[in-house]
Amino acid sequence: MAEVTLDQIEDVSFAALRAHGAVEWIAREVARAVRRAEQTGNVICGLYYLESYCTQLASGRVSGSVEPEVTRVRPGAVKADAKFGFAQAAFSRGFSEACAAARENGTASFAVAHAHTCTSLGFFTEQFAEAGLVAIGMTNASPVVAPPGGNAKTIGTNPIAMSVPAKGGGVGMHFDFSTSAVALGKITMAKAAGESIPLGWAVDADGAPTEDPEAALGGALVSAGGYKGWGFGLMVELLAAGMTGSVNSLDVGGLKLADGPPHGLGQFYIVMDPGTYTDAFFDRFARVAEAVEAQEGARVPGAARREMDVVDVPDALWTSVSALG
């Protein structure tokens, strides 16, 4: 393992993206997201994705130079059209307008349309919490999840994230998880390691539960919690694709494929000023948090999130991403 600082991770990511055609400000936004993923131990959304970004920049599957278009569609509705560029760039351009809309109206929605995969959804919602706002976000992805009782990939892992500000500043609660039983990356990592997967993660091509990662990749993932998770996955699909005018999961090729049409995915955020209706928000949050923390081993989501200054990166991965620049 290579011991690498966060500055090194961001610098290497920035250099790689610039070398493959991203303009400076866009490369900086994406590199910042890679850094944050590695800082919080979200390795699937960090350096693991960098080669794919570069390959797709080179092939034209994602634009590294397009300027997103931000519009205030209605007083409480902001849209950032990524124009088949990076989600990080479109979010960055629309973020201040979305915050302003939420503060002016109490509640606002923020749609990011026609974007490359946003990778870590929580990276975006936590920025609202840092700004003192409550945010719920969701996005769709390439189809990997079958409906209960089915065997055909129909929706993506379709994650939901929520971040809540702390009374004194910072983030008081934060969660980010897929509505599938597991992230697809865990299946591919198990296959690469020659390991089996737990029952309940996926079905094979015939719709039968499987412990074989290769059979799972030939079949489909399943929703977390059966019909309950499936319902949340469909909710995400309708808001992320339907409300933003972006593509359905069914119409997106594999997120890491080098060539093909742009992802064109959507992200949809509901942003709220916690003081809109009452001044009791933080007291109510504290009441619950204290009850949770009084129980040994229990925690509020995000409270025990470990943030690292130095990250252990597999030698082969560090060598390969360093060479990209």
Secondary structure, DSSP 8 states (H G I E B T S, - for coil): -EEEEHHHHHHHHHHHHHHTT--HHHHHHHHHHHHHHHHTT-GGGTGGGHHHHHHHHHHTSSBSS---EEEEEETTEEEEE-TTB-HHHHHHHHHHHHHHHHHHHSEEEEEEEEE---S-THHHHHHHHHTT-EEEEEE--SS-B--TT--S--B----EEEEEE-TTSSEEEEEEE-SBSS-HHHHHHHHHHT----TTSEE-TTS-B-S-HHHHHHSEE-BTTTHHHHHHHHHHHIIIIITTT---GGG---TT-SSSS---EEEEEEEE-TTSS-S-HHHHHHHHHHHHHTSTT---TTTT----SEEEE-HHHHHHHHHT-
